């Protein structure tokens, strides 16, 4: 991947695509709000997807008390579309919620964090610790490199984000850094260095970011190093479908194992 400096300016002029109340398509990614009505949402997704297939579905769950809405949408998306589904829980999810999100069909789980420890000392420490526990539990449920935490470039200093990147990787969690309109005041040089650091950190830890590339290309200034040839694109497509099928099989076996365990316990 390369850093597209023109994209830094473009991203710094737009709003974040993550919302629990909106449905939008950006290039080959669907951003789906977990609070949206099920039937109309699935119909709209169907019409758009089968005109031009999307590479990734991204579901942003609403508040904790609306979790069930997003869970139902996740099940319907997984039932009707053969595509990878990323879920974003912007709160400290309970272990039960994480189990349910996985069983509903979420392939990749994102629980955003604040990286700046000074913010924690100012009163957000409890929330940070709870989200950290949620991420740690998710690591025991989801496959390797399928638990993500997005850091916002607008809210943190570059030094704090770099420290956050390192800490997340040490915990086996994929760090992402979102660049959106709130970061307009950031120095372009510092942002370029930050995303270069992120890419190098992924490479050092051999992080599997390929399933997240459609999202990465939309929320960061990282861009493909070169255009793929037809053969390379076909091979990548086959490999991606194999990885997705393996992930779905793993989920099926785990959910079946849990169900049989409850049954044998008389629950």
N, C-alpha and C positions, 0 to 999 in steps of 0.2 A: 504494500500500500504506500501511497504518497500523500503528502499534505497539500491540499489545494488552498492556497492563500485567498483566492477569490471567494471560496466557500466560507471562510471565516467571516468575511464582511456580510455575506448573504445570510448566514445563520444568526449573526448578531442583530439582524434587522427583522427577525420573525419571532413569533410566539412558539412556545413548546407545543408539540402535537399531542401530549398526554392529557387526556381529559376523560372523566367517567361519564360525561354527558354528551359527547359528540361522536359522530361517525364520519371519518374522512379517509380518503385514499391519497397517499403520496407515492408516486411512482409505483413500485411493486409491493408496497406495504399497506395493509389496512390497519387503521387506528380505530379501535372500537371501544366505546364507553360502556362500562358494565351496568350503568343505570338505565340503558336504553330498552325500549320494548322489544321483546324477543322476535315476534313474527315479522314485523316490519324490517327489523335489522337483518335477519337472515335472508329475507327476500331481496333486500338491496345488495347484500354481499353476493348473493347468488348471481344476480344480473351482471354485476361488475366483474366478478371473478371469472365467469365463463365467457365473457367478451375478451378478457385478457387476464390470464392466471396471475394471481399475486404470489409472491415468494414467501411472505410471512404475514401472519395475523397477530396483531398486538392488542391485547385486551387490558384496559385499565379498570380495575375494580373501583367501586365507589367507597363510601365510608364503611366502617366496620359493620354497622347495622344493615347495610345494603349488600353484604357479601353474597347472600343467596341469589340475588339477581345476576351477578357476574358469574357465579357458579353455574347457573342454568344456561346462560349464554355460552359458556365454555363447552358444556356438554353438546349443545346444538351445533356449534361450530365444528367440533371434532367429529360429530356424527355426519355432517353434510359436506365437509371439505377435507381433502387429503393434503393438508398443509401443516407446517409447523406453527404452534400456537405459543406465544409468549404472554405471560400474565404479570401485571404490575400491581402490587399491594403496597400502597403508600401509607402504611401504618404497621405497628408491631403485631403481626398475625399470630394467633395461637397455634400450637401444634395441630389441633384439630382442623383448623382452617387450612393449614398447609397440606395436611393429608387429603382434605376434600378437594383442594385445588388440583393436586396431582391426579387424584382419581377422576376428576372431571375432564381431564385432557390437557392440562397445562404442561407443555414440554420444557419451558424455560421460565423460571420464576425470578422476578426482579423486586427487591425490597430496597428502595433508596435509603441512603444514609447521609448525614452531615459529616464532613471530614474534619472540620475545624473544632478542635477540643475546647477552644475558648467559648464557643457557643454552648458547649455542653456545661461548662462551668457557670454560664449565665442562666441556666435553668432548663436546658434541654438534655441534660445528662441522662435522666431517667428514660426518656424516649429513645435515646441513642442505645443505651444498654439493652432495652427491650427489643429493639430492632436487631441488634447484634445477636441476641439469643434466638430470634426467629430465623435469621440467616443460618446460624449454626445448626438449628434443627432441620432446616430445609436441606442442608448438605447431606443429612443422613437419609433423606427420602429421594431426592432427585439424582440423576446420573452425574458423573463428574463433569465439571464445567457447565452445568445447567442451572446454577444458582448465580444470580447477577445482583450487583448493587450499583445503581446509577448515582453519580456525584454531579452536582450542578456547577458548571464553571462560573455561573453568575454569582453564586453565594459564597464561594470560598477563594482564598488566596491560592496561587499556583503551588506554593510550598505545602499548604495543607492538603491539597488534592493529591500531590505526589506521595505524601505520607500515607494518605488514605488508600491509594492504589497499592502501595507496598503491603499495607496491613491486610487488605482484602485478599490479595494473592497468596499471602502466607496462610490464610485461612481456607484456601481452596475455592474462593469466590471470584467470579469474573468482574473486574471493575470496568464500568463504562463512564464516560464523561460527556454530559450533554451540554451543547453550546446553543443558547437561544438568546432572544432579544435582551434579556436582563444583563447580558455580558457585554453590552455595547461599549461600556467604558473601559474594558480591558485592553491592555496593550497587545497589539497584533503579534509582536515578537514573542511575548510571554506565552500567548496562546499557542503559537506555533511550536515552541519548545515543550509545552505541556503535552500536546498530542503526540509529539515525537517520543516523549518519555513514556506515554501510555503504550504506544506501539512496541517500543523496545521491551517494556515490562512484560507484555503478552508473549513476546518471542522468547524471552529468557525462561519463562515458566512453561513454555510450550502449551499455551492456552488454546483450546479449540474454539476459535471465534467464528469459524466459517458459517455456522447456522445463524449467527447474529449479523452477518455482513449487510444484508438489506437494511437493517435498522442503523447500523454503524454509519453507513454511507449517507443516511438522512440526518442524523443528529450530531455528527461530528464533521470536521473538515477533511477526514481521511477519505481517500478515493482510490479506486483500482489503479494499480501501477500501469497496467496495459489492457487494451481491449482483448477479450478472449476470442479465440478462433471457434469455428463451429464445432469441431471435434472436441476441443477442450471443454466447451460449454456443455456438450452432450455427456461427456464423462462425468463432469461435476454434477449434472442433474441426476444421473444414475446413482452416483455415490450418495447424494443427498437423500434420495428416496430410500436407499438401503439404511442409512442412519436413522431416518424417520421411522421406518418399519421396525427396526431394532428397538427404538425407544418405545413405540407403541406396544410391542410384545412384552418388554420389561414391565410396563405399567400394568398390562393385563395380568401377568403372572403375580405381580405384587398384590394387586387388588384382590385377586382370587385367593391368594394365601391368607390375607387379612380376613376375608369373609369366612374362609374355612376355619380359621382360628376362633372367630366369634361363635360360629356354629357349634364347634366342638366344646365350647365353654358354656353353651346354653344361653348365649346373649342374643 
